[in-house]
Amino acid sequence: MKFSRKNFLLMAGATSLTALGAEALSENDHKASLPDLETELEKVLGLSGEYGKNYGKSKIKAFHLHNQPKSSPLHQNLEALWLDVFEKTNGELFVSPLPQDASLQGGDPQAVRLVSTGRFEVVSVAAPIIDKLSPDVVGIQNLSFIYQSSQEVFEIINQPIFAKILDHSVAKYNLKYLSNGTFDNGMRVITSVEAKPIYNLDSFKDLIIRIPPSYDFQQAMQALEANPKFFTMNEVYDVLKNRIVEAQENPLSVAKGFALHEVTKYLNMTNHAWSGYNTFFNSNFWNKLSPSNRKVISELLPIYQAKQIKAQGDYNSAVYKELTTKYGMTATQPDCSKAVQKLIPIYKSIYSQLNSQAKSLINSKLEQKTGVKFS
């Protein structure tokens, strides 16, 4: 059986409709069985042609939430990953990537909650969103001004021990993490309004800046004397437009994907932290998959992780050029050389929450960067 990208994308759209229709039908008839629902949905929606035949052969249908737009390397990579899984499971497993968290009002936190409780099956989410769920492990990813590149981060988090301890850390929330289950988004930079360019650490003083709902990031920004405010990603454009905040920090791809060039002037290349997407499965969903299906996913993840990292790096380079030429943003190269010393107390706070195995992964990096002993 041959599956095309076109058919797969068509199926992804109709799967979303199917989910909504199934929910509505189940509210009206709680006694209806799944085959009955499929029969009724076939009457209402229709699944014609080759697409309909492929969809009908899929025994398992699931959803993968993430906060990036359809045009992002993350979404494109997830489409390719799940199409490959679909083919290699002979059409048995059908997973639809849903961009921008399917427009959930609560954004990433709600997406994680709904995967944990089983409403959806898979979610890819940045570390700042889950540092309260996994303070003993994921804080490794939240260290500001420690990493110089995405490569440095992946050298740590692609070690087998990281996957093991992160999976164990989130297990109590009914979440499952796999080796090579993190995708890249690049180094975080700051976009700011016209009155607030960033040239050095003094520019952070009293800067009202949007950050994700993360205590680790809050501590870091406060140590730099900024005034951080929590907003979900789907609120960022509006809070900047309405000047509720003066700046936000995210990778370059976010500035492009969410059209932040329309509401900010400066592209401040702080490269202050790394950002990526840790992928979690609902544990019950994962455990119910056949061993062969789990094997297919586990074997394909490192392949598509490598592809996505490369695509994201290329994309971020192109986005920088586009933002500063086509969209007229002004780039700055802030002097943040003294940030590490100011943040040592924050590093110690994050480090103190890590378990012993997580500490062993980051200990030498922290000591090298700070010149301070961590034990």
C-alpha positions, 0 to 999 in steps of 0.5 A: 500500500502506497501512502503519499504526503498529500493523502497523509495531510488530507487525513490529518485534517479529516482526523481533526474533524473526526475527533470533533464529530466523535465528541459531539456524537458521544455527548448525544449518545453515550451508549454508542459503540466506536463502530457505530460512531464510525458508521455515523461519521461516515454518513456525515463527513464521508471519506472518499477515494484513495484517502478514504480507503487509507483512513479506513485501514488505520486501526489506531488514530491519535493526535500530536500537539505542538505550538509551532505554525504549519510552516515551521521545521518542527511541524514539517518534520512531524508530518514526515515522521508520522507518515513514515510511521504510518507506512512502516506500520502498514497503515495501522497507526495514524497520528495527526500533528496539530500545529499551534496546540490546536488553538487551545486557549490555555496553550502549551500548559493545557496541551500537556495537561490534556495529553497527561489525562488522555484527551490527546496522545502526544505533545512536543513542548519546551522545557520552561513549560514543564520545569515544575513537572520535572525540576529534578531533570529538565532544569538542565535545559533552562540554564541561561548563558551556559550554552553557546549552541544547540549542539552543546545541548544535544551532546548532553540530552542525547545521552541515554541516561538523560532519556532514562531519568526524564522518562522516570521523572514524568512517569507519575504524570502519565507521560512517556519520554523516549530516547532522541525525543527532543527536537530543536528550536535554536538559541533564544533571542529577545525582540523588543519594541522601538523604545527598548533596544538591548545593548548590554546588561544595563538594558535589562533593568526594569525591562518588562519582558514576556517569558514562558510560565517558568520559575527558572526563567523568572529567576534568571530575568529577575537576577538581570533586574528585568520585570518578567511577566508570564504569558502563553505563546498564543498571547505573545503577539497581543501583549506586545501589540498592546504594550503590556510588555516591551519585549519577549524572548524566543528563538528566531523562528518564533519571531517569524512564525508568530509575525512578531516583526509587526509588533517589535523593532529590535532583534537583540541577539542575546543567544541567552538560552536554548529552546527545543521540544521534548516529546511526550506520549500519554503513557496509557496510549504508548503501553497499548501500542504493539511492540512492533509499533513501539519499535518503529517509533523508537527507531525512527525518532533519532533519524527524524531528530537529526533531520529536524535539527539540520532543518531548524538550523538552516531555517533560523539562518534564513529567518535572521536574514528575512527579519533584518532585510525584508521586515526591517528589524534592527539587529543588535549584538548585546554585550552580555559577558558579565551575565554568567557571574550575575546568574551563579546563584540561579544556577545553584538554585536550579542545580540543587533541584536536580537528581544526582544523575542529572547533576552528573550530566551538567556538573562539568559544564557549569564549573567550566563556565562559572569557575565555581565548584558545583557539588 
